[in-house]
């Protein structure tokens, strides 16, 4: 397991644990997810122990492993109708790592020149919310492409259980994800009218957006929402202007901000890291329980201002 794969795996495990402690996951659902991540009861016991959780027996894990998934408590219907006449949306495919990858593209109607933005999804895959984010970017005058990192196993829409999606994404190496995303950027560049490249990512995808910024110097602007920080040794390789959006109460993720900011300052990078009051992790997702409308609206406005300054100018 590569170091970055371990980072992604740990990130997802800690996110499940945080959701459990905050009451968003029932105990049985949390344990079921641990068995998915750990590859069974034995691996789950080791993983749970590493997370500092005691009092979980093998019998309880075995029962949880076969339990039905806890339904996602989603709300919200999206902000931009895919039938909006001012935009054009649709699927696109591309090859990377020897298999066909799926993606969703949204752009302003017509083929007028516009910057391209890669949209990197959360650890639940290419959900309707992320497609809506792409449409919102199209309404703002960008050509947005959201790749599906579940493509190798049939795509996000093949899975009802989002925990299966999260577990798969956590177990794939970060290197493979980055190869797929780089290939997606190459496809985005070929879309009619694309001039200039940026990226935006959320949670798990925010971490991948940070890493992509260290490996793709052609990116002009990158906006990670509350993702894990990149390897600080690679921060000097960032050429893009980066705006990081964080929830003020998201202590797990925010613990990585001070060393990241020190590295950005030392590298002379163009950046801003902003925390939004009254918001925690995943505050931008209007279909989730953690959505905070005021923070989401403010962060989106800040992100659009950032792209306007560094990508459209």
Backbone bond lengths (Angstrom), bond angles and torsions (degrees), N, CA, C in turn:
res aa  C-N    CA-C-N  psi(-1)  N-CA   C-N-CA  omega(-1)  CA-C   N-CA-C  phi
1 X - - - 1.470 - - 1.530 108.75 -
2 X 1.329 117.06 123.96 1.448 120.41 -178.80 1.515 110.20 -70.58
3 X 1.353 115.77 162.65 1.457 119.72 -179.54 1.525 111.11 -59.56
4 X 1.344 116.92 -42.15 1.456 118.13 -177.44 1.518 110.64 -71.59
5 X 1.325 117.42 -33.52 1.462 119.08 174.96 1.520 109.51 -61.41
6 X 1.325 117.67 -42.57 1.456 121.02 177.67 1.520 110.33 -59.75
7 X 1.329 116.89 -41.18 1.461 120.84 179.21 1.522 110.74 -60.93
8 X 1.326 117.95 -45.78 1.458 121.65 -179.59 1.524 110.73 -66.44
9 X 1.320 116.67 -41.77 1.453 121.61 179.56 1.528 109.84 -61.64
10 X 1.318 115.77 -46.99 1.463 120.13 -179.32 1.522 110.81 -65.08
11 X 1.314 116.38 -37.74 1.466 121.10 179.62 1.523 110.31 -58.96
12 X 1.335 117.02 -46.90 1.468 120.57 -178.76 1.527 110.34 -67.71
13 X 1.332 116.98 -42.17 1.466 120.18 178.83 1.525 110.90 -60.15
14 X 1.318 117.08 -43.12 1.461 120.73 179.79 1.524 111.60 -68.99
15 X 1.332 116.87 -32.54 1.463 119.44 177.96 1.526 110.66 -67.33
16 X 1.334 117.45 -42.48 1.465 120.32 175.08 1.530 110.34 -59.47
17 X 1.333 115.94 -42.98 1.460 120.51 -178.47 1.523 110.93 -64.15
18 X 1.311 116.67 -42.58 1.462 121.01 178.33 1.530 110.58 -62.32
19 X 1.318 117.20 -43.24 1.465 120.66 178.38 1.529 110.88 -62.67
20 X 1.329 117.25 -36.59 1.459 121.61 177.96 1.527 110.82 -65.55
21 X 1.328 116.24 -48.32 1.463 120.40 -178.67 1.532 111.64 -64.06
22 X 1.337 116.04 -31.45 1.472 119.67 -178.98 1.521 113.20 -87.64
23 X 1.324 116.80 2.51 1.454 120.51 175.27 1.516 115.50 86.71
24 X 1.328 117.88 5.55 1.464 120.08 179.78 1.525 112.18 -79.90
25 X 1.338 116.65 -24.57 1.462 121.61 176.33 1.518 109.64 -116.54
26 X 1.328 116.95 131.77 1.452 121.00 171.89 1.528 108.90 -67.33
27 X 1.330 116.48 158.43 1.467 120.22 -177.09 1.529 111.52 -57.85
28 X 1.337 116.48 -46.00 1.459 118.61 -177.72 1.531 110.97 -63.21
29 X 1.338 116.89 -39.21 1.461 120.09 178.78 1.516 111.19 -65.93
30 X 1.331 116.55 -40.77 1.466 120.02 176.84 1.527 110.45 -59.63
31 X 1.325 117.05 -46.09 1.460 120.29 -179.11 1.530 110.91 -66.88
32 X 1.326 116.81 -36.50 1.475 119.51 176.40 1.517 110.65 -60.55
33 X 1.316 115.86 -42.49 1.462 119.73 178.99 1.523 112.04 -66.43
34 X 1.323 116.92 -33.84 1.460 119.51 176.83 1.532 111.04 -65.70
35 X 1.356 116.97 -36.18 1.461 118.41 178.17 1.529 111.00 -69.70
36 X 1.338 116.53 -32.52 1.463 119.19 175.60 1.529 110.46 -65.76
37 X 1.333 116.13 -47.12 1.461 120.13 -179.88 1.520 111.80 -65.76
38 X 1.323 115.17 -41.40 1.462 119.65 -175.52 1.507 114.53 -82.62
39 X 1.345 117.11 -5.40 1.455 120.11 179.07 1.512 113.46 76.60
40 X 1.322 117.76 20.03 1.457 121.61 -179.80 1.512 111.55 137.50
41 X 1.324 115.83 -175.77 1.469 121.20 -175.53 1.516 111.92 -65.74
42 X 1.322 117.88 -44.45 1.469 120.58 -177.20 1.526 110.85 -62.54
43 X 1.326 116.03 -48.51 1.462 119.47 179.12 1.514 112.10 -64.66
44 X 1.338 116.58 -35.65 1.465 120.50 179.34 1.519 110.90 -64.71
45 X 1.324 117.59 -40.14 1.479 120.18 179.53 1.523 110.75 -62.16
46 X 1.324 116.30 -41.09 1.469 120.17 178.48 1.525 110.58 -65.57
47 X 1.326 116.15 -43.35 1.465 120.96 -179.13 1.525 110.66 -64.76
48 X 1.323 116.92 -45.28 1.463 121.09 -178.82 1.524 110.72 -62.78
49 X 1.331 116.47 -41.17 1.461 119.87 178.40 1.526 111.13 -62.30
50 X 1.345 116.46 -37.65 1.470 120.37 -179.85 1.518 111.80 -68.35
51 X 1.344 115.97 -20.35 1.463 121.14 179.16 1.526 112.03 -90.98
52 X 1.337 116.21 1.53 1.460 120.51 176.52 1.515 114.36 79.00
53 X 1.332 117.83 23.63 1.461 121.71 -179.02 1.521 109.26 -105.87
54 X 1.326 116.29 123.04 1.455 121.99 -177.75 1.525 110.46 -107.71
55 X 1.339 114.84 169.37 1.456 120.40 173.10 1.508 115.24 80.37
56 X 1.327 117.84 23.61 1.464 121.14 178.52 1.521 108.37 -111.44
57 X 1.315 116.97 118.92 1.459 121.02 -178.34 1.520 111.69 -92.06
58 X 1.324 115.21 162.17 1.464 120.14 176.85 1.525 110.24 -63.39
59 X 1.339 116.65 -36.05 1.464 120.06 179.90 1.526 111.07 -64.70
60 X 1.326 116.74 -41.20 1.468 119.76 179.45 1.521 110.52 -65.63
61 X 1.317 116.73 -39.48 1.460 120.29 177.94 1.531 111.14 -65.58
62 X 1.322 116.86 -40.06 1.461 120.59 179.80 1.527 110.54 -63.16
63 X 1.339 116.66 -38.79 1.462 119.98 177.39 1.528 111.12 -67.57
64 X 1.333 115.70 -41.54 1.466 119.97 -179.13 1.519 111.59 -66.84
65 X 1.324 115.92 -33.08 1.465 120.56 -176.35 1.521 112.00 -60.00
66 X 1.324 117.10 -31.60 1.459 120.68 -177.55 1.525 112.92 -101.67
67 X 1.324 117.31 5.75 1.466 120.97 -179.69 1.526 110.69 -74.63
68 X 1.332 117.74 150.80 1.470 119.59 175.46 1.515 110.52 -67.87
69 X 1.336 118.45 151.81 1.472 120.86 -179.61 1.525 111.84 -63.26
70 X 1.327 115.69 145.52 1.463 120.45 171.60 1.519 107.59 -72.59
71 X 1.321 119.24 126.51 1.471 120.30 -178.52 1.523 112.06 -59.89
72 X 1.313 116.62 141.12 1.458 120.59 173.97 1.526 108.86 -68.65
73 X 1.325 115.62 136.55 1.469 120.50 178.94 1.528 108.62 -95.62
74 X 1.310 114.85 75.04 1.463 119.97 -175.57 1.523 110.83 -94.21
75 X 1.303 114.64 154.37 1.463 121.10 175.32 1.519 107.48 -146.20
76 X 1.325 116.93 174.24 1.454 119.61 177.67 1.518 111.61 89.94
77 X 1.297 115.92 143.91 1.463 120.79 -176.37 1.519 112.21 -118.10
78 X 1.315 118.03 11.49 1.455 120.27 -177.74 1.511 111.45 90.06
79 X 1.307 115.69 159.26 1.457 120.80 -174.85 1.520 113.86 -105.88
80 X 1.336 117.41 -21.66 1.467 120.91 -178.72 1.517 108.82 -128.24
81 X 1.307 116.29 120.57 1.461 122.37 179.43 1.529 109.36 -66.96
82 X 1.340 118.38 130.06 1.470 119.58 178.48 1.531 113.05 -62.19
83 X 1.340 117.02 -15.32 1.475 120.53 178.43 1.521 112.06 -91.79
84 X 1.323 117.10 4.09 1.468 121.33 178.77 1.533 108.78 -54.96
85 X 1.336 118.49 122.98 1.474 120.24 -175.21 1.525 114.66 -67.56
86 X 1.338 116.74 -12.77 1.467 118.84 -179.15 1.523 112.93 -83.60
87 X 1.345 116.45 -5.83 1.463 119.77 179.68 1.523 110.12 -131.88
88 X 1.328 115.32 163.79 1.465 122.69 175.30 1.523 106.99 -127.44
89 X 1.325 117.64 130.54 1.460 120.97 -178.59 1.518 109.88 -128.68
90 X 1.329 116.16 158.94 1.447 119.36 177.09 1.518 111.95 170.25
91 X 1.337 116.10 170.58 1.464 120.54 -179.80 1.520 111.74 -83.23
92 X 1.310 114.92 158.08 1.457 121.79 172.63 1.521 107.04 -145.74
93 X 1.312 117.79 150.28 1.462 121.61 177.08 1.518 109.89 -123.06
94 X 1.319 115.74 155.85 1.467 121.15 177.33 1.520 108.25 -155.46
95 X 1.305 116.44 159.80 1.459 121.42 -177.81 1.522 110.60 -102.27
96 X 1.331 115.73 133.05 1.466 122.33 174.23 1.514 107.95 -156.00
97 X 1.326 116.81 144.10 1.463 121.80 -179.33 1.535 112.20 56.37
98 X 1.347 116.22 26.29 1.452 120.10 174.82 1.508 115.69 80.99
99 X 1.328 119.00 11.86 1.456 120.34 177.16 1.524 109.97 -141.32
100 X 1.322 115.43 165.88 1.458 121.26 -178.35 1.523 110.45 -82.00
101 X 1.314 116.08 126.13 1.454 122.38 177.81 1.523 109.91 -102.50
102 X 1.311 114.89 145.67 1.458 122.19 179.49 1.523 109.63 -103.12
103 X 1.326 116.57 150.25 1.459 120.35 177.02 1.521 109.08 -155.13
104 X 1.321 114.54 164.20 1.466 122.95 179.80 1.520 107.50 -120.96
105 X 1.322 116.66 128.96 1.462 121.35 -178.50 1.526 109.87 -117.98
106 X 1.320 115.18 135.30 1.470 121.01 174.31 1.521 107.56 -131.95
107 X 1.334 116.70 135.80 1.449 120.69 -177.13 1.526 109.44 -147.85
108 X 1.314 116.51 159.72 1.470 118.65 172.99 1.526 109.71 -62.21
109 X 1.315 116.90 147.50 1.464 120.64 177.63 1.524 109.75 -60.21
110 X 1.326 116.06 141.89 1.458 120.38 -175.66 1.512 110.00 90.63
111 X 1.296 116.37 174.76 1.458 120.99 -178.32 1.527 112.33 -115.35
112 X 1.315 116.34 33.72 1.461 119.58 177.80 1.525 109.89 -64.98
113 X 1.322 118.38 147.82 1.458 121.00 179.00 1.527 111.52 -58.62
114 X 1.337 115.92 139.45 1.461 121.62 179.40 1.528 108.71 -159.70
115 X 1.315 117.70 152.15 1.464 119.67 175.62 1.524 111.38 -67.34
116 X 1.321 116.50 151.31 1.453 122.22 176.85 1.523 110.78 -103.12
117 X 1.324 116.88 138.20 1.467 121.59 179.24 1.520 109.44 -127.84
118 X 1.327 116.10 125.10 1.461 122.10 174.13 1.527 108.24 -82.91
119 X 1.334 117.03 130.55 1.464 122.62 -179.60 1.526 108.29 -109.76
120 X 1.341 116.88 118.75 1.467 121.46 -175.12 1.523 109.47 -107.70
121 X 1.310 115.37 121.54 1.455 120.99 -171.20 1.530 114.51 -75.26
122 X 1.324 114.93 169.26 1.458 123.72 175.36 1.526 109.69 -72.82
123 X 1.338 116.25 -176.66 1.465 118.81 -178.87 1.526 113.29 -78.06
124 X 1.328 116.90 10.03 1.461 120.85 173.00 1.523 111.91 -100.57
125 X 1.325 117.17 6.84 1.452 120.91 176.20 1.518 113.47 85.84
126 X 1.322 114.83 -166.87 1.468 121.62 -177.07 1.532 109.17 -81.74
127 X 1.317 115.56 78.88 1.451 122.39 -179.22 1.537 110.30 -83.72
128 X 1.346 117.35 165.27 1.464 120.35 177.74 1.529 113.31 -54.12
129 X 1.324 117.45 -32.04 1.464 119.53 178.73 1.522 111.40 -60.89
130 X 1.327 117.09 -42.64 1.469 120.35 -178.95 1.526 110.39 -69.61
131 X 1.320 117.30 -36.13 1.465 119.74 173.76 1.527 110.12 -61.97
132 X 1.324 116.36 -36.87 1.463 120.30 177.49 1.524 110.71 -66.24
133 X 1.327 117.62 -38.09 1.466 120.74 176.01 1.526 109.48 -59.42
134 X 1.341 116.90 -43.02 1.468 120.14 178.01 1.528 110.42 -60.76
135 X 1.329 117.21 -40.58 1.465 120.13 179.13 1.531 110.84 -67.25
136 X 1.315 117.11 -37.50 1.465 120.32 177.50 1.529 110.17 -61.93
137 X 1.323 116.31 -39.79 1.460 119.78 177.39 1.525 110.75 -65.71
138 X 1.340 116.41 -39.47 1.465 119.78 177.41 1.523 110.73 -62.01
139 X 1.327 117.12 -41.14 1.469 120.92 177.75 1.528 110.83 -62.87
140 X 1.333 115.77 -28.81 1.467 120.37 -179.98 1.521 112.08 -85.06
141 X 1.345 117.15 -0.32 1.460 120.04 175.31 1.511 115.57 100.34
142 X 1.337 117.19 21.61 1.465 120.88 179.87 1.522 110.52 -117.13
143 X 1.326 115.80 157.63 1.459 121.97 173.18 1.523 106.29 -99.19
144 X 1.325 116.46 108.91 1.461 121.50 -172.17 1.523 111.26 -107.09
145 X 1.325 115.90 139.14 1.458 121.66 178.16 1.518 108.66 -131.16
146 X 1.334 116.72 123.69 1.463 122.60 -178.87 1.526 109.47 -114.59
147 X 1.321 118.73 101.74 1.465 120.86 179.22 1.528 111.42 -74.77
148 X 1.310 115.97 154.14 1.457 123.24 178.87 1.526 108.39 -104.82
149 X 1.322 116.80 107.00 1.463 121.24 -177.52 1.530 112.15 -77.19
150 X 1.333 117.24 3.83 1.468 122.09 171.85 1.526 111.60 -95.41
151 X 1.316 117.74 6.11 1.465 121.49 -172.57 1.525 113.46 -56.67
152 X 1.310 117.09 -37.46 1.465 120.92 -175.26 1.526 111.79 -61.88
153 X 1.330 116.15 -26.37 1.470 119.97 -179.22 1.527 111.10 -113.37
154 X 1.333 115.67 29.72 1.452 120.33 171.71 1.508 116.39 104.18
155 X 1.333 117.27 -11.70 1.462 120.11 178.76 1.519 112.30 99.01
156 X 1.309 115.66 154.98 1.463 122.35 -176.93 1.520 112.83 -55.14
157 X 1.325 117.08 -39.93 1.459 120.19 -173.51 1.524 113.70 -68.03
158 X 1.330 116.66 -8.21 1.468 120.18 176.74 1.520 112.25 -81.23
159 X 1.330 118.02 -6.00 1.458 121.69 -172.23 1.527 111.19 -123.08
160 X 1.316 116.12 125.13 1.455 121.87 174.12 1.524 109.98 -85.40
161 X 1.319 116.00 -36.19 1.460 122.75 -177.18 1.534 109.61 -83.70
162 X 1.327 117.05 105.47 1.467 119.77 -177.36 1.528 112.19 -66.90
163 X 1.334 117.71 -21.83 1.462 120.01 177.41 1.526 111.04 -65.69
164 X 1.328 116.82 -34.02 1.461 119.95 175.32 1.525 110.64 -64.13
165 X 1.326 115.60 -38.59 1.459 120.47 178.48 1.526 110.13 -63.82
166 X 1.319 116.23 -49.39 1.465 120.87 -178.75 1.522 111.04 -60.29
167 X 1.327 116.22 -42.34 1.469 119.87 -178.38 1.520 111.12 -65.08
168 X 1.324 116.71 -42.59 1.466 119.34 178.42 1.529 110.76 -62.52
169 X 1.316 117.08 -48.15 1.459 120.55 -177.63 1.525 111.66 -61.78
170 X 1.326 116.44 -34.24 1.465 120.59 179.44 1.521 112.05 -71.66
171 X 1.322 116.90 -28.35 1.454 120.86 -175.37 1.526 113.53 -89.36
172 X 1.326 116.52 -13.04 1.471 120.71 175.32 1.527 108.46 -81.61
173 X 1.311 116.92 142.99 1.459 119.29 -178.75 1.521 111.60 -66.62
174 X 1.320 115.25 146.20 1.457 120.03 175.30 1.512 111.48 -59.03
175 X 1.335 116.64 -32.98 1.465 120.30 179.03 1.529 110.70 -60.79
176 X 1.333 116.86 -41.40 1.467 119.72 -180.00 1.525 110.60 -66.67
177 X 1.333 116.60 -42.50 1.462 119.38 177.09 1.531 110.89 -58.64
178 X 1.328 116.43 -43.66 1.465 120.20 -177.27 1.527 110.98 -67.33
179 X 1.326 118.40 -38.67 1.475 120.47 176.07 1.524 109.72 -59.87
180 X 1.346 116.60 -43.34 1.463 120.16 178.81 1.525 111.53 -62.59
181 X 1.332 115.86 -41.92 1.465 119.92 -178.32 1.533 111.31 -69.70
182 X 1.308 117.25 -38.16 1.468 119.73 176.51 1.532 110.68 -63.13
183 X 1.326 116.03 -39.64 1.464 119.13 176.90 1.528 110.60 -65.33
184 X 1.330 116.08 -36.35 1.466 119.52 177.39 1.526 110.90 -64.56
185 X 1.321 116.85 -40.33 1.464 120.27 177.36 1.522 110.47 -61.29
186 X 1.330 116.34 -40.27 1.469 119.88 178.62 1.525 110.76 -61.66
187 X 1.354 116.85 -37.45 1.464 120.48 177.58 1.523 110.47 -71.20
188 X 1.323 116.34 -41.11 1.463 120.46 178.37 1.530 110.88 -57.67
189 X 1.323 116.48 -38.51 1.468 120.92 179.50 1.517 112.28 -61.93
190 X 1.334 116.99 -25.83 1.461 120.33 -177.19 1.531 112.31 -87.84
191 X 1.332 118.05 -7.26 1.460 119.87 179.07 1.528 109.29 -65.43
192 X 1.323 118.51 137.52 1.466 120.97 -176.79 1.520 112.29 -54.20
193 X 1.324 115.05 127.00 1.450 120.66 173.82 1.512 116.32 90.72
194 X 1.329 118.93 -5.74 1.470 119.96 -176.85 1.528 110.69 -65.67
195 X 1.322 114.59 125.13 1.469 121.64 176.44 1.519 108.30 -135.93
196 X 1.313 116.94 105.83 1.454 122.14 -177.85 1.519 111.02 92.24
197 X 1.337 116.30 145.44 1.460 121.22 -173.71 1.521 111.86 -128.46
198 X 1.328 115.12 138.96 1.452 121.78 175.22 1.513 109.83 -139.52
199 X 1.335 116.84 178.88 1.457 121.51 178.58 1.518 109.68 -150.25
200 X 1.324 114.66 150.15 1.463 121.95 175.30 1.520 107.07 -139.97
201 X 1.339 117.29 140.58 1.458 120.25 -179.47 1.512 110.91 -145.30
202 X 1.328 116.29 157.49 1.455 122.05 -174.61 1.524 110.72 -128.81
203 X 1.323 116.66 131.17 1.470 123.20 179.16 1.532 109.81 55.88
204 X 1.332 116.29 -118.20 1.464 122.95 173.76 1.535 109.92 -49.50
205 X 1.333 115.65 -44.13 1.462 120.74 178.36 1.505 112.86 -69.15
206 X 1.333 117.45 -26.15 1.460 120.21 174.35 1.518 110.98 -65.78
207 X 1.350 115.94 -40.08 1.456 119.66 176.04 1.514 112.24 -63.76
208 X 1.337 115.96 -40.42 1.465 119.55 177.47 1.525 111.17 -67.75
209 X 1.331 117.42 -33.98 1.470 120.20 176.55 1.521 110.08 -64.13
210 X 1.341 116.57 -42.09 1.465 119.61 176.27 1.531 110.29 -59.29
211 X 1.337 116.47 -48.52 1.462 118.29 -177.86 1.521 111.22 -64.50
212 X 1.346 116.79 -40.46 1.460 119.87 179.36 1.528 110.71 -60.33
213 X 1.324 116.37 -34.69 1.470 119.35 179.24 1.526 111.73 -64.76
214 X 1.332 117.29 -25.69 1.467 120.04 178.70 1.525 112.28 -83.37
215 X 1.344 117.03 -11.35 1.461 120.09 -173.59 1.520 114.44 -119.53
216 X 1.340 116.96 -11.43 1.469 119.68 -179.90 1.533 109.41 -122.54
217 X 1.319 118.00 91.49 1.462 120.04 -178.04 1.517 114.36 -65.54
218 X 1.336 117.98 -14.14 1.472 119.95 179.79 1.526 112.48 -76.69
219 X 1.327 118.05 -12.10 1.468 120.02 176.20 1.521 109.58 -70.09
220 X 1.322 116.15 132.07 1.460 120.84 -179.06 1.522 113.01 -95.64
221 X 1.325 117.12 -31.20 1.460 121.35 -178.66 1.523 109.05 -148.02
222 X 1.335 116.31 135.86 1.463 122.24 -178.54 1.523 108.37 -134.54
223 X 1.336 116.16 136.23 1.469 121.19 -179.57 1.524 109.43 -128.15
224 X 1.341 118.03 96.49 1.467 120.90 174.35 1.535 110.11 -87.46
225 X 1.330 116.17 130.14 1.455 121.47 172.43 1.528 108.33 -97.59
226 X 1.327 116.52 116.53 1.476 125.71 173.56 1.529 114.93 36.82
227 X 1.314 116.26 49.03 1.452 120.23 175.87 1.517 110.97 -100.74
228 X 1.343 117.67 162.82 1.460 120.23 176.49 1.520 110.94 -63.38
229 X 1.313 115.97 144.23 1.466 121.80 -176.67 1.520 111.00 -67.70
230 X 1.330 116.89 152.87 1.467 120.39 177.06 1.517 110.65 -77.68
231 X 1.311 115.73 172.86 1.466 122.09 172.27 1.533 107.56 -60.58
232 X 1.331 117.37 117.86 1.464 119.59 -175.72 1.527 112.24 -63.72
233 X 1.330 117.47 -23.03 1.471 119.73 177.92 1.523 111.30 -66.93
234 X 1.351 116.67 -20.63 1.463 120.56 -179.40 1.523 113.30 -97.53
235 X 1.322 117.12 -3.45 1.462 120.73 -179.03 1.531 112.46 -58.05
236 X 1.347 120.16 -37.34 1.471 118.63 177.95 1.529 114.44 -60.48
237 X 1.350 117.06 -15.46 1.464 120.45 178.84 1.525 112.72 -82.38
238 X 1.341 117.27 -7.47 1.470 120.43 -178.24 1.524 109.90 -73.39
239 X 1.308 116.28 123.81 1.466 121.90 177.00 1.531 111.38 -105.80
240 X 1.332 116.53 -21.07 1.461 121.03 -178.96 1.529 110.66 -74.62
241 X 1.331 115.17 157.40 1.466 120.97 167.60 1.527 106.43 -83.23
242 X 1.345 117.24 125.95 1.458 120.89 -171.95 1.526 111.09 -116.67
243 X 1.341 115.01 129.42 1.462 121.81 173.94 1.517 108.27 -114.26
244 X 1.335 117.49 116.84 1.453 121.83 179.33 1.515 110.89 -102.20
245 X 1.348 116.82 124.68 1.464 122.26 -179.02 1.528 108.92 -106.79
246 X 1.341 116.60 125.76 1.458 121.59 -175.10 1.522 111.05 -134.10
247 X 1.333 116.12 149.15 1.451 120.82 172.59 1.522 109.26 -83.02
248 X 1.319 117.54 134.59 1.461 120.91 -175.17 1.524 112.80 -62.50
249 X 1.328 118.00 -26.91 1.465 120.40 -178.24 1.529 112.79 -97.53
250 X 1.322 117.41 7.02 1.469 122.06 -178.36 1.528 109.25 -85.25
251 X 1.324 116.36 71.89 1.462 120.97 -170.94 1.524 113.10 -63.10
252 X 1.325 117.64 -34.51 1.470 120.26 -178.50 1.523 110.91 -61.13
253 X 1.323 117.27 -48.14 1.461 121.15 -179.33 1.527 111.02 -75.73
254 X 1.321 116.22 -39.83 1.461 119.75 -175.28 1.515 113.48 -66.72
255 X 1.323 117.57 -16.63 1.465 120.44 176.77 1.527 111.27 -62.37
256 X 1.317 116.89 -23.67 1.468 120.24 179.94 1.513 114.17 -87.71
257 X 1.337 117.97 -3.40 1.465 119.91 -175.17 1.530 113.20 -71.00
258 X 1.345 120.46 -46.68 1.476 118.61 -176.88 1.527 114.71 -56.30
259 X 1.358 119.86 -49.76 1.466 117.53 178.08 1.524 113.16 -65.65
260 X 1.329 116.52 -33.19 1.462 120.01 177.54 1.522 110.17 -65.16
261 X 1.320 117.12 -46.25 1.467 119.72 -179.18 1.522 111.07 -64.15
262 X 1.329 117.22 -37.80 1.473 120.37 177.74 1.527 110.32 -61.30
263 X 1.329 115.95 -41.72 1.464 119.91 179.86 1.519 111.39 -68.01
264 X 1.336 117.13 -39.32 1.464 120.79 178.20 1.522 111.23 -64.24
265 X 1.319 116.66 -42.27 1.466 120.57 177.89 1.518 111.09 -63.02
266 X 1.325 115.95 -45.36 1.465 120.57 -178.71 1.525 111.07 -63.10
267 X 1.332 116.89 -32.00 1.468 121.19 -178.67 1.524 112.33 -83.41
268 X 1.337 117.24 -8.31 1.457 120.43 -177.82 1.517 112.67 69.09
269 X 1.332 116.77 29.54 1.465 120.89 -177.18 1.525 111.28 -75.48
270 X 1.322 115.30 154.06 1.464 121.36 171.40 1.521 106.89 -85.87
271 X 1.318 117.40 114.10 1.465 119.01 -173.82 1.519 111.30 -156.68
272 X 1.326 115.14 162.36 1.455 123.45 167.13 1.521 107.61 -149.49
273 X 1.333 116.85 131.58 1.456 122.41 176.09 1.516 107.20 -116.67
274 X 1.330 116.28 116.63 1.458 119.70 -172.64 1.522 110.90 -123.75
275 X 1.342 115.38 135.96 1.461 121.38 176.55 1.526 109.37 -107.06
276 X 1.336 115.66 136.06 1.460 121.55 -176.53 1.528 109.84 -104.05
277 X 1.311 115.22 122.57 1.459 121.47 -175.53 1.529 111.50 -63.56
278 X 1.318 114.49 144.00 1.457 120.76 177.03 1.510 114.57 75.09
279 X 1.325 117.07 10.29 1.464 120.84 -176.88 1.523 110.29 -123.01
280 X 1.321 115.38 145.57 1.449 121.59 175.71 1.509 110.79 -113.99
281 X 1.320 115.79 -154.15 1.456 120.91 -178.63 1.534 110.06 -67.73
282 X 1.321 116.81 144.14 1.475 123.53 176.15 1.520 112.80 62.87
283 X 1.324 117.34 29.71 1.467 119.84 -176.98 1.523 113.55 -68.04
284 X 1.337 118.10 -17.59 1.464 119.88 -177.09 1.524 113.53 -83.09
285 X 1.330 117.26 -18.34 1.467 120.46 -174.00 1.518 110.39 -78.82
286 X 1.324 116.85 105.43 1.460 121.27 -175.93 1.522 113.29 -74.49
287 X 1.336 118.30 -0.95 1.463 121.29 175.71 1.516 111.66 -103.22
288 X 1.323 118.45 2.79 1.460 121.61 -176.00 1.514 113.23 -113.34
289 X 1.324 115.36 168.48 1.457 121.57 -178.15 1.524 112.80 -70.24
290 X 1.320 117.67 -21.76 1.464 121.05 -175.09 1.527 113.21 -91.69
291 X 1.324 116.51 3.85 1.472 121.19 -177.71 1.529 111.26 -60.55
292 X 1.337 114.60 130.72 1.466 121.58 174.86 1.522 106.04 -125.38
293 X 1.314 115.92 104.78 1.462 121.10 -170.77 1.522 112.94 -58.10
294 X 1.327 117.49 -45.23 1.464 119.70 -177.36 1.519 111.44 -62.70
295 X 1.328 116.60 -43.71 1.465 120.62 179.59 1.521 110.68 -68.63
296 X 1.341 116.28 -40.96 1.459 120.31 -179.81 1.527 111.22 -62.19
297 X 1.325 116.14 -44.33 1.464 120.01 179.44 1.522 111.34 -63.42
298 X 1.340 115.91 -42.44 1.467 120.01 -179.83 1.521 111.25 -66.08
299 X 1.331 116.16 -43.41 1.466 119.91 -178.90 1.523 111.37 -66.80
300 X 1.332 116.28 -38.68 1.469 119.20 178.85 1.532 110.19 -64.92
301 X 1.319 116.39 -42.62 1.467 119.74 177.98 1.522 110.62 -61.60
302 X 1.325 116.60 -40.36 1.469 120.59 178.61 1.529 110.82 -66.25
303 X 1.320 116.38 -40.18 1.467 120.40 178.90 1.524 110.70 -63.98
304 X 1.338 116.37 -43.30 1.461 119.49 179.37 1.530 111.50 -64.81
305 X 1.332 116.19 -36.86 1.465 119.74 177.10 1.525 110.45 -65.78
306 X 1.327 115.78 -37.00 1.470 120.39 179.23 1.530 110.66 -65.83
307 X 1.321 116.07 -47.28 1.462 119.43 178.53 1.537 111.09 -63.61
308 X 1.314 115.93 -37.77 1.461 119.10 178.56 1.537 110.59 -61.90
309 X 1.317 115.74 -41.06 1.466 119.91 -176.72 1.520 112.80 -73.35
310 X 1.346 115.70 -42.77 1.469 118.38 -170.52 1.527 114.28 -105.93
311 X 1.329 117.48 -13.59 1.461 119.45 -178.23 1.510 113.18 -113.49
312 X 1.327 116.49 -37.70 1.463 119.09 -179.24 1.522 112.85 -87.67
313 X 1.318 116.86 -20.83 1.477 120.07 -175.76 1.514 111.07 -76.32
